[in-house]
Amino acid sequence: MFPLLPAGSATLLGPGDDAAVVGAPDGRVVVSTDVLVEGRHFRRDWSSGEDVGRRAAVQNLADVAAMGARPTSVVVTLVAPPDLPVDWVTGFARGLAAACGPHDVGVVGGDLSGGDAVVVSVTVHGDLAGRAPVLRSGARPGDVVAHAGVRGRSAAGLDLLLAGAGAAAPELVRAYLRPECPVAAGPAAAAAGATAMLDVSDGLLRDAARIARASGVVLDLDAVSTAFPDDHAALGAAAVVLHRSPHDWILVGGEDHGLLATFPAGAALPEPFRRVGTVRPDPGDGVPVRVAGRVPPQGPTGWDHFGG
């Protein structure tokens, strides 16, 4: 695997010893970890090794970007059953490289083990470049809510696969199998004065509520078709085939790994952020997120890791 993996310019000592050495010029290290479990987060009959490698990397790079930091390196653990083809493993390495290489992120080591199913765990490290981290708790009334990336496409792709209708919109299936995060937008948002930010991995309503509760405010999102016109249009074919509304996927669909942030009113939004709402005072009614000023309909608000 190692010859297939990028080193990254922050790597001082790569794989081959008991541990890697990675530079931390800021003096602080941003760190996060995530796991993918076969049968829970992916299926091998849908996902190639390269697909899983890309997803495993992207969901971790997104977490560091959401702190306003630049990801520098990852370490990877792979649990593999005895019947896992070698081609799947080398494809997995190529997927890691495809996701990490363009962002100068080194894959600097990890661990291998046998087991009954494929399990992937990735730990990512990042550099703040002297800036304060962007937390979930900094949004203030009057701030602008902005989003970078796509919405609803991964969830629509999963639903198409579950329905056996992936051919109806292969670009949405690809968005599920190989999501992309605007990684560079995270540090750009921090430099532009973002007051709060997170990776939208579990659904827009659920993750927007996390910022709202941490900050003691309400996030009032614009109407879906106004805030996300490109995504609304891209989901049209899947909506027809599955008799669903694009609104559902945009509001509650997860795993697109876009970035949701708040900025002071009047701030210049860095590309590719787009305004999608306003931060308002919390009236104390227990509703942290509104859509076009209204309380969203009762129902699921996003992915629940233990409830499904």
FENVEN-V493632 format. One record per residue. N is the residue number from 1. BURIAL is b if it has 24 or more other C-alpha atoms within 12 Angstrom, else e. Layout:
N BURIAL
N BURIAL
This chain:
1 b
2 e
3 e
4 e
5 b
6 b
7 b
8 b
9 b
10 b
11 b
12 e
13 e
14 b
15 b
16 e
17 e
18 e
19 e
20 e
21 b
22 b
23 b
24 b
25 e
26 e
27 e
28 e
29 b
30 b
31 b
32 b
33 b
34 b
35 b
36 b
37 b
38 b
39 e
40 e
41 b
42 b
43 e
44 e
45 e
46 b
47 b
48 b
49 b
50 b
51 b
52 b
53 b
54 b
55 b
56 b
57 b
58 b
59 b
60 b
61 b
62 b
63 b
64 b
65 b
66 b
67 b
68 b
69 b
70 b
71 b
72 b
73 b
74 b
75 b
76 b
77 b
78 b
79 b
80 b
81 e
82 e
83 e
84 e
85 e
86 e
87 e
88 b
89 b
90 b
91 b
92 b
93 b
94 b
95 b
96 b
97 b
98 b
99 b
100 b
101 b
102 b
103 b
104 b
105 b
106 b
107 b
108 b
109 b
110 b
111 b
112 e
113 e
114 e
115 e
116 e
117 e
118 b
119 b
120 b
121 b
122 b
123 b
124 b
125 b
126 b
127 b
128 b
129 b
130 e
131 b
132 b
133 b
134 b
135 b
136 b
137 b
138 b
139 b
140 b
141 b
142 e
143 b
144 b
145 b
146 b
147 b
148 b
149 b
150 b
151 b
152 b
153 b
154 b
155 b
156 b
157 b
158 b
159 b
160 b
161 b
162 e
163 e
164 e
165 e
166 b
167 e
168 b
169 b
170 b
171 b
172 b
173 b
174 b
175 b
176 b
177 b
178 b
179 b
180 b
181 b
182 b
183 b
184 b
185 b
186 b
187 b
188 b
189 b
190 b
191 b
192 b
193 b
194 b
195 b
196 b
197 b
198 b
199 b
200 b
201 b
202 b
203 b
204 b
205 b
206 b
207 b
208 b
209 b
210 b
211 b
212 b
213 b
214 e
215 b
216 b
217 b
218 b
219 b
220 b
221 b
222 b
223 b
224 b
225 b
226 e
227 b
228 b
229 e
230 e
231 b
232 b
233 b
234 b
235 b
236 b
237 b
238 b
239 b
240 e
241 e
242 b
243 e
244 e
245 b
246 b
247 b
248 b
249 b
250 b
251 b
252 b
253 b
254 b
255 b
256 b
257 b
258 b
259 b
260 b
261 b
262 b
263 b
264 b
265 b
266 e
267 e
268 e
269 b
270 b
271 e
272 b
273 b
274 b
275 b
276 b
277 b
278 b
279 b
280 b
281 b
282 b
283 e
284 e
285 e
286 e
287 b
288 b
289 b
290 b
291 b
292 e
293 e
294 e
295 e
296 b
297 e
298 e
299 e
300 e
301 b
302 b
303 b
304 e
305 e
306 e
307 e
308 e
